[in-house]
Amino acid sequence: MEAKIPSHALSNAPMDALARLRAAKLRPTRQRLALAQLLFEPGDHHVTAESLFDQAQAKDVRVSLATVYNTLHQFTAAGLLREVVVSSACTYFDTNVTDHHHFYFEDHHALIDIDGTKIDIRGLPKPPDGAKVSRVDVIIRLSQSN
C-alpha cells in the first residue's frame, strides 16, 4: 500500500532532501540522505539505478548497487519517485511525481517530460468490477527521423 505524504512533499517546489525524507516518514539514514540529495537537489530528472549508482560513486558516496535499487523502490513506495518502465530491461525513476507523460528516445535512451494537460485521453474501457483506474501513463517512443 502506498504511503500518503503531504502534498507539499510531492510538488515540484524546492525542498531539501532531509525534509522530503521526513515528510515521507522515511528514516534519514546516511545512505538514504546521500541518495536523496543526488536525486532531488538538482531538480526534476530521470535516473536509472545504474546512473544513480555512478553519480554516487563520482561523489564518493559509499553505497552498493543493491542499496541503490532498494532505496529507489523505497522512495517510490513512499511517493517520492515515480517508476517509468520503458522496457523489461530498462526502468527509470522520475523525481517529478505530478501528473505527466513522457517522450522516450529509443536511440539514445532518454526521457523527456510531457505536461499532463498536453495529452487528451478519451475512450478508456470500463475497468473490471471491483477495480478503478489509478493512473494512465503514456510513453511516446521516438527514433531518429532519417
Secondary structure as GFF3:
##gff-version 3
##sequence-region A 1 146
A	DSSP	alpha_helix	7	10	.	.	.	ID=ss1
A	DSSP	alpha_helix	17	23	.	.	.	ID=ss2
A	DSSP	alpha_helix	30	40	.	.	.	ID=ss3
A	DSSP	beta_strand	46	47	.	.	.	ID=ss4
A	DSSP	alpha_helix	49	58	.	.	.	ID=ss5
A	DSSP	alpha_helix	65	77	.	.	.	ID=ss6
A	DSSP	beta_strand	82	87	.	.	.	ID=ss7
A	DSSP	beta_strand	90	94	.	.	.	ID=ss8
A	DSSP	beta_strand	100	105	.	.	.	ID=ss9
A	DSSP	beta_strand	110	115	.	.	.	ID=ss10
A	DSSP	three_ten_helix	116	118	.	.	.	ID=ss11
A	DSSP	beta_strand	139	142	.	.	.	ID=ss12
###
